Amino acid sequence: MIAIAGGKVMTITQGTLESGTVLIEGGRIVAIGERVEIPEDAEVYDATGKVVMPGLIDAHCHVGIFADGIGWDQSDGNETTDPITPHLRALDALNPGDPAFGELLQAGVTTVLTGPGSANLIGGQWICVKTVRKPTVDEMILLEPAGMKMALGENPKRVYGGQKKMPATRMGNAAALRSALVEAQNYLDKWERYQSDLEAYKAKVEVGDGEAKAPTRPERDLKLEALGKVLRRELKARIHAHRADDMLTAIRIAEEFNLDLTLEHATEGYKIAHVLVEKGIPVTAGPILFSRTKYELKGMTPKNPGLMAKAGVKVAIQTDEMSAVKYLPINAALAVREGMPEEEALKAITIHPAEIIGVADRVGSLEVGKDADIVVFSGHPFDYRTTVELVVVDGQLAYQREETPPS
């Protein structure tokens, strides 16, 4: 049993305790409060004068997929041979030995959603993992698959237009995405007909119909099978879109096919915040620490997360990075400087990404019963001078800062 005692406890969802205790047992939080009785056999960490928070979460990054500090030969994020690749799984590319994971953990980032890049219209399936490195990726998984990566805008049309393939325009992006979804619908219909015919066949056999003929089983198609899960809303459609018009195209297609939509980046989300609120569409906004590397980022502004949050959009702040995911709290701090309410910025790197990913029952806030993923900061997490003092993941000590010896 571990007790983190005496710190300023930011639960995120249930208020802040100026001097509270978090009690951990069996990998879970078992008590939180200002008068928690600490058992005699508990290992106590004195957090007096420090800030205690849930582990930080990045809902859109590429850790372990685009290898850090190695090069293109170990970069597995974009399968640039086919614009429609829903059957790809980040699970099969993620390297648990990527050194970036250790840096994220030391920065207090305990959970990430990582996956394919945006070269393809449909890039493949995301994976949500905790950042404590394990011998196998399977031991790190929190949720898999964790949504389907899709992309609109410049990236797919640049990659495939350069190959003289469709899509080479935004019209081509939308048309090819619709065509893939329709093909998946037809595939689901074919299997539904087969299941219906199979039940009818079994019923005839039971009554002794000797002329009953078994239906032919359709061939499996891994692409359409994976995309069918998106159509059945078993997987979220996580659509990369920067410009407002691309975001509206994503919304249009999502409504046509009844998809469970999250907008990724939403760089010009502030221009259509009223639409996002009306339709209840969450976004993972960012990155903020980024240059305008292409035309569709022309409208980028660090005010974007705050403008959307103030309008009522559920916003998670993302980095779109690898080892630089460790700067997640700096991204949030910049959003606060540019007008985002501090409470919303804290939610944007904890409970909101957890909800958007679909793991809020486990992580994202300090609540009894949730995973004991806890970070102790030396000060406020948005102060650039703040350091991470302690990180606990699944109730186990994952990192503790060592004092620098005097020179």
Secondary structure, 3 states (H helix, E strand, C coil): CEEEEEEEEECCCCCEEEEEEEEEECCEEEEEECCCCCCCCCEEEECCCCEEEECEEEEEECCCCECCCCCHHHECCCCCCCCECCCCEHHHCCCCCCCHHHHHHHCCEEEEEECCCCCCCEEEECEEEECCCCCCHHHCEEECCCCEEEECCHHHHHHHHCCCCCCCCHHHHHHHHHHHHHHHHHHHHHHHHHHHHHHHHHHHHHCCCCCCCCCCCCCCCHHHHHHHHHHCCCCCEEEEECCHHHHHHHHHHHHHHCCCEEEEECCCHHHHHHHHHHHCCCEEECCCCCCCCCHHHCCCCCCHHHHHHHHCCCEEECCCCCHHHHHHHHHHHHHHHCCCCHHHHHHCCCHHHHHHHCCCCCCCCCCCCCECCEEEECCCCCCCCCCEEEEEECCEEEEECCCCCCC
